Amino acid sequence: MTDGRPRVPGHRRMLMFAALAIASVAAACGGDFPQSSLRPQSDVAREIDSLFRGIFWWAMVVFVVVEGALIVAIIRFRERPGAPKPRPVHGHTLLEIGWTLAPAIILIFIGVPTMITLWRIDRPPERSEVRVEVVGHQWWWEFNYPDLGITTANELHVPVGKTVDLRLRSADVIHSFWFPRVAGKRDLVPGRVNQLWFTPDSVGVYPGQCAEFCGTSHALMAMRLHVEAEEDFERWVEQQLREAVEVEEAGDDPLVSAGRDLFFGAGGCISCHQIRGTVAAGILGPDLTHVGGRGTIAAGVLENTLDNLASWIKDPHDVKPGNLMLDMGLDDEQARQVAAYLLSLE
Amino acid sequence: MATAEAAAHSEGKAGGTYAGGLWSWITTVDHKRIGILYFLSGLFFFLVGGLEAMLIRLQLAVPENTVLSAEVFNQLFTMHGLTMVLFAVMPMAAGAFNYIVPLQIGARDVAFPRLNAFSYWLFLCGALLLNSSFFFGGAPSAGWFAYANLTSSQFSPGHGMDFYVLGLALAGAASIVAALNFIVTIINLRAPGLTFMRLPLFTWMTLVVSFLIILAFPPFTIGTIFLLFDRMFGTLFFEPSGGGDPVLWQHLFWIFGHPEVYILILPAFGIVSDVIPTFSRKPLFGYPVVVYSGILIAFLGFGVWAHHMFSVGLGPIANSAFSGLTMLIAIPTGVKMFNWIATMWGGSIRFRAPMLFSIGLVAMFTIGGLSGVMHASAPADLQQTDTYFVVAHLHYVLFGGTIFGLFAGIYYWFPKVTGRLLGERLATAHFWLLLIGMNLTFFPMHFAGLHGMPRRTFTYPAGLGFEGYNLASTVGAGITLLAMLLFLLNFVRSLRSEATAGANPWEASTLEWATSSPPPVHNFDVTPEVTSRDPLWYDGIALPAGEEEFHMPNPSYWPLVVAGGILMAAAGALVGLPVALLGAAVALAGIYGWSFEPIH
């Protein structure tokens, strides 16, 4: 039983690691990653990214040293016939002090930048130019702009180059607000108000999503960040400030008006939803005053099209299991009518 | 298993033979049999947890998959975590504590044999109670970390969370009882001459882990009792509208949860610290430093819990303190790695299965340790926490570290327990497949996480770039499963092979190899005297001449009665007060019977 021991050539290990590393890097360079923390688009995200990259290279140094020493040891000191019995070495004080101090020194190079970044980003911002109150719900996001008097859901609009100052709270359980391209996570904790800020530096639309497990449909609690040029943002603000009545007057085809009747009547939608300028003043669900202007519905889960909106209204629990929206028993045609009405609310 | 052989080895002294049959296993108080029970139970739950992982990977293989519903997926990842941590790794390690530690210290049994049986049965009751939730309305689905207030009766209305609270209360109590037993055993029952600084590293780490358990589990138990009261009696510990605070749960959980990580890894560190010297034919390099670094890791482990909470908003002072302390853990951990490599350096390395897995641990844990330093840095962690980057990290630590270490231990001690060697060819295939499988499963998760994929999501959309990584992970999980099947095949085949291992097949140096394989009921005919750290090498052992008088404990069914009564009382919390009272009565009767059981 002691003979026939298998040989484990060291180069096979090395090859394997190399293959893995190459495959991973190739995979990493191949795709487009709209939600990647490695593609920062704000002051805070850039700072975190460069901190991470610094730590990463120190880790690579340690990785190469440790795995290298291990590979050399197992190749050089593999059992060979006729070799003398190994000397019983019990230790070496200087060596041991050395490899205690070496990691300690590396930690200084990691720890000091960590503390500098931490104290910069974990305190209130120097300027507070766009204030937004974020409220987490199972499973959607409410955005209130207290200075502008705007309430919207799931799509956050901010102007480029301005410091966005968020106050985060929760209406039910713990959620975590995360747009990887512009900032790290910050939790929305019931009973507390948290703060998060960032200054986006590039125009674009960035996906984000809840990062703290918050119940059945946690995976379906996404959101969008629209970083816009100053004038685009102002146009959006102006649009949001308008009441829905004015929008309604704009167009009036039969589908829309049938949907409007359902919305305010048999559909029962107004018990949970608000449309400013109308009698709909529910507070449980998202504000729908300008829902037609949003790119997505159901917290970033579906494109905002007539078909998607209709299927969501018809069977909300099929799209998002466990959510609070009620199945109002509308048939396909009625769901399409309500959807058409909502899409008219730009 | 293999008990007839054990009987044949013993020389018919007092208590020197094993009785056969199922009843003898139910009433056993023998540390070796309890060790086998612990291990086999742990192995069973390891397969259960593995199956849960396979289902998770199946669902995530492609975007927007519909193999599992959201609710089932959430139950599966919750139970995967709980099962692997509490019902697979801890009992498999406890199996090794039970079987090996008394042998390593030259003792005839643990200090409290009946208490030992009790902790096994109570652990089993807890594991079965929690897993039975699948059949009674659904398993808990709020994650193994079960953050309040998602766990309140408002947001988790089913009975899943009640099973969580009750099942973990039993398992936690079982762990505390077992840990106390091992502390007393290791401190008091060491053979003459076996001073603390001559203890094998595995025994040392068992001692350290036992202290971790008795210090870490009580805060968690308090947290679960708060939760139980919130859910059943309407208290408001975690309810903000009533002045409670959900963050309190996070503190209580992680004060337990982080030391728990060291409860899982230190036994593996202990195993490889015994295996590497054996297969390098050299004593452990820097023994005192390896011991002290283990103690230091355990000590620091109590001061870092809030690094799981960097995104909670505790403020820069708390975050920088926990960030700094967490980084410090890298130092004693790094020291261990270097000492293991230095042990191999200048040795004569035999690449047998236990050594392959030990080398695997050093290689893989290093990766997990380095990603650990990355999220010790609080700002960097704000991007990494709750993403697949952390899933990658924790599996490099717990799979690449703990599971590889446990496999090293299984291959190492299997001949001691059964008298048989595990097949070396299958073992080698198992090792390489497992190494490839785990890397293919977990390495891509680093990228998925950094590119923005949160964990605990039952689905993910196409177009965010997560598809390739997830498919690779699922393929890797399949390879891991294949590796596990090879192991099981080997395990079953080897149990049926000839018992040819002999007392010391690996030419190892510690005391467990001084007795026959498997050892007799009483372990050693005469208690050995130890004169060096490696007693079986360099003439470090002296066997006193002559016969020794000793007495082995009698079998007892009272531990099972007490554990069963406690299980009934716990189930009564769900079923109704009469059942709870009946259970309490059974437990009390059991304790009475236990107390007045005659000792022959």
Contacts between the chains, C-beta under 8 A, distances in Angstrom:
chain1	res1	chain2	res2	distance
A	1	B	421	5.7
A	1	B	424	7.9
A	1	B	500	6.7
A	1	B	501	7.8
A	1	B	505	6.9
A	2	B	505	8.0
A	4	B	424	7.1
A	5	B	350	6.2
A	5	B	351	6.3
A	5	B	352	6.3
A	5	B	424	7.1
A	6	B	351	6.3
A	6	B	424	6.5
A	6	B	425	7.3
A	6	B	428	4.6
A	7	B	351	7.1
A	8	B	351	4.7
A	8	B	356	6.7
A	8	B	428	7.8
A	13	B	363	7.6
A	16	B	435	7.7
A	16	B	436	7.0
A	16	B	439	7.7
A	20	B	439	5.6
A	20	B	440	7.8
A	20	B	443	5.9
A	24	B	443	6.0
A	24	B	444	6.6
A	24	B	446	7.7
A	24	B	447	6.3
A	27	B	444	6.9
A	27	B	447	6.5
A	27	B	468	5.4
A	27	B	469	6.7
A	27	B	472	7.6
A	28	B	447	5.3
A	28	B	451	8.0
A	30	B	468	7.4
A	31	B	465	4.1
A	31	B	468	7.0
A	32	B	465	6.1
A	33	B	451	4.3
A	33	B	452	6.8
A	33	B	464	6.9
A	33	B	465	4.1
A	34	B	463	7.4
A	34	B	464	6.1
A	34	B	465	7.5
A	35	B	451	6.7
A	35	B	452	3.2
A	35	B	453	7.8
A	35	B	464	5.0
A	35	B	465	7.8
A	36	B	450	6.8
A	36	B	451	4.2
A	36	B	452	5.3
A	36	B	465	7.2
A	37	B	383	4.0
A	37	B	384	7.8
A	37	B	450	5.5
A	37	B	451	7.2
A	37	B	452	6.1
A	38	B	450	5.5
A	38	B	451	6.7
A	45	B	383	7.9
A	47	B	379	7.3
A	48	B	379	5.0
A	48	B	380	6.2
A	48	B	382	6.5
A	48	B	383	5.7
A	49	B	383	7.9
A	51	B	377	6.6
A	51	B	379	5.6
A	51	B	380	5.6
A	52	B	374	6.8
A	52	B	377	7.6
A	52	B	380	4.5
A	52	B	383	7.0
A	55	B	373	6.8
A	55	B	374	5.3
A	55	B	377	5.8
A	55	B	380	6.2
A	56	B	374	7.0
A	59	B	370	4.1
A	59	B	371	7.5
A	59	B	373	6.4
A	59	B	374	6.5
A	62	B	334	7.7
A	62	B	366	7.8
A	62	B	370	6.1
A	63	B	366	6.6
A	63	B	367	7.1
A	63	B	370	5.9
A	66	B	334	8.0
A	66	B	337	5.8
A	66	B	338	7.7
A	66	B	341	7.4
A	66	B	362	7.8
A	66	B	366	4.9
A	67	B	363	6.1
A	67	B	366	6.5
A	69	B	338	7.8
A	69	B	341	5.0
A	70	B	341	5.5
A	70	B	344	7.7
A	70	B	359	6.9
A	70	B	362	5.7
A	70	B	363	6.1
A	73	B	341	5.4
A	73	B	344	4.3
A	73	B	345	5.1
A	73	B	349	7.7
A	74	B	344	6.4
A	74	B	349	5.9
A	74	B	351	7.8
A	74	B	359	6.2
A	77	B	280	7.1
A	77	B	344	5.9
A	77	B	345	6.3
A	77	B	346	6.2
A	77	B	347	5.0
A	77	B	348	6.7
A	77	B	349	5.3
A	78	B	348	7.8
A	78	B	349	5.0
A	78	B	351	7.0
A	79	B	348	4.7
A	79	B	349	5.8
A	79	B	350	5.0
A	79	B	351	7.9
A	80	B	348	7.4
A	83	B	348	5.9
A	85	B	281	6.9
A	85	B	348	7.4
A	86	B	280	7.0
A	86	B	281	5.1
A	86	B	282	4.7
A	86	B	346	5.8
A	86	B	347	4.8
A	86	B	348	5.2
A	87	B	282	7.7
A	87	B	346	6.5
A	88	B	282	6.4
A	88	B	283	5.3
A	88	B	537	7.7
A	88	B	538	6.9
A	89	B	282	6.6
A	89	B	283	7.4
A	89	B	285	6.5
A	89	B	346	6.3
A	90	B	283	5.7
A	90	B	285	7.3
A	90	B	286	7.6
A	90	B	287	6.8
A	91	B	285	5.7
A	91	B	286	4.0
A	91	B	287	7.0
A	91	B	288	7.7
A	91	B	289	7.1
A	92	B	285	7.7
A	92	B	286	7.5
A	92	B	342	7.6
A	95	B	342	7.1
A	96	B	286	5.1
A	96	B	289	5.3
A	96	B	335	7.2
A	96	B	338	7.9
A	96	B	339	7.4
A	99	B	334	6.8
A	99	B	335	6.3
A	99	B	338	4.2
A	100	B	289	7.9
A	100	B	331	6.3
A	100	B	334	8.0
A	100	B	335	5.6
A	102	B	334	7.8
A	103	B	330	5.6
A	103	B	331	5.1
A	103	B	334	4.3
A	103	B	335	7.8
A	104	B	331	5.6
A	107	B	327	5.0
A	107	B	328	7.4
A	107	B	330	6.3
A	107	B	331	7.1
A	107	B	373	7.8
A	110	B	327	6.6
A	110	B	373	6.6
A	110	B	377	6.4
A	111	B	323	7.7
A	111	B	324	6.1
A	111	B	327	5.6
A	111	B	377	7.9
A	114	B	320	7.9
A	114	B	323	5.9
A	114	B	327	7.9
A	114	B	377	4.2
A	114	B	378	6.7
A	114	B	379	6.5
A	114	B	380	7.4
A	115	B	320	5.5
A	115	B	323	7.5
A	115	B	324	7.6
A	117	B	379	4.4
A	118	B	316	5.9
A	118	B	319	6.0
A	118	B	320	5.5
A	118	B	323	6.7
A	118	B	378	5.2
A	118	B	379	5.2
A	119	B	316	5.4
A	119	B	320	7.1
A	121	B	379	6.0
A	122	B	315	7.0
A	122	B	316	4.1
A	122	B	319	6.1
A	122	B	378	7.6
A	122	B	379	7.6
A	123	B	316	6.1
A	138	B	155	7.8
A	172	B	155	6.9
A	173	B	147	7.9
A	173	B	149	5.7
A	173	B	150	4.4
A	173	B	155	5.6
A	173	B	246	8.0
A	174	B	147	5.8
A	174	B	149	7.4
A	174	B	150	6.8
A	174	B	246	6.2
A	176	B	311	5.8
A	176	B	386	6.4
A	178	B	454	7.3
A	180	B	383	6.2
A	180	B	452	4.4
A	183	B	382	7.7
A	184	B	311	7.0
A	184	B	379	6.7
A	184	B	381	7.7
A	184	B	382	2.4
A	184	B	383	5.0
A	185	B	311	4.2
A	185	B	382	5.4
A	185	B	383	7.4
A	185	B	385	6.3
A	185	B	386	6.7
A	186	B	311	5.8
A	186	B	313	6.1
A	186	B	382	7.6
A	187	B	311	5.1
A	187	B	312	5.1
A	187	B	313	6.3
A	189	B	246	6.3
A	189	B	247	6.3
A	189	B	312	6.6
A	189	B	313	7.2
A	190	B	149	5.9
A	190	B	240	4.5
A	190	B	246	6.0
A	191	B	240	2.6
A	191	B	241	7.5
A	191	B	244	7.9
A	191	B	245	6.3
A	191	B	246	7.1
A	192	B	240	7.7
A	192	B	247	7.5
A	192	B	313	7.1
A	194	B	313	4.1
A	195	B	313	7.3
A	207	B	452	7.8
A	207	B	464	6.8
A	209	B	454	6.2
A	210	B	454	7.3
A	211	B	311	7.6
A	211	B	385	7.5
A	211	B	386	4.5
A	211	B	387	7.0
A	211	B	454	4.6
A	212	B	147	7.4
A	212	B	311	7.6
A	212	B	386	6.0
A	213	B	74	7.9
A	213	B	142	7.2
A	213	B	143	5.2
A	213	B	147	7.2
A	213	B	150	7.4
A	213	B	386	7.7
A	213	B	455	7.9
A	213	B	456	4.2
A	214	B	150	6.5
A	215	B	142	7.9
A	215	B	150	5.9
A	215	B	155	6.3
A	216	B	70	5.0
A	216	B	71	5.6
A	216	B	74	6.4
A	216	B	141	7.6
A	217	B	70	5.9
A	218	B	74	7.9
A	218	B	456	6.3
A	218	B	457	6.4
A	218	B	458	8.0
A	219	B	70	7.0
A	219	B	454	7.9
A	219	B	456	7.8
A	219	B	457	3.5
A	219	B	458	5.0
A	219	B	459	5.1
A	219	B	460	6.9
A	220	B	70	8.0
A	220	B	459	7.5
A	222	B	461	7.7
A	301	B	461	7.9
A	321	B	69	6.6
A	321	B	70	4.6
A	321	B	71	6.6
A	322	B	70	7.1
A	322	B	71	7.2
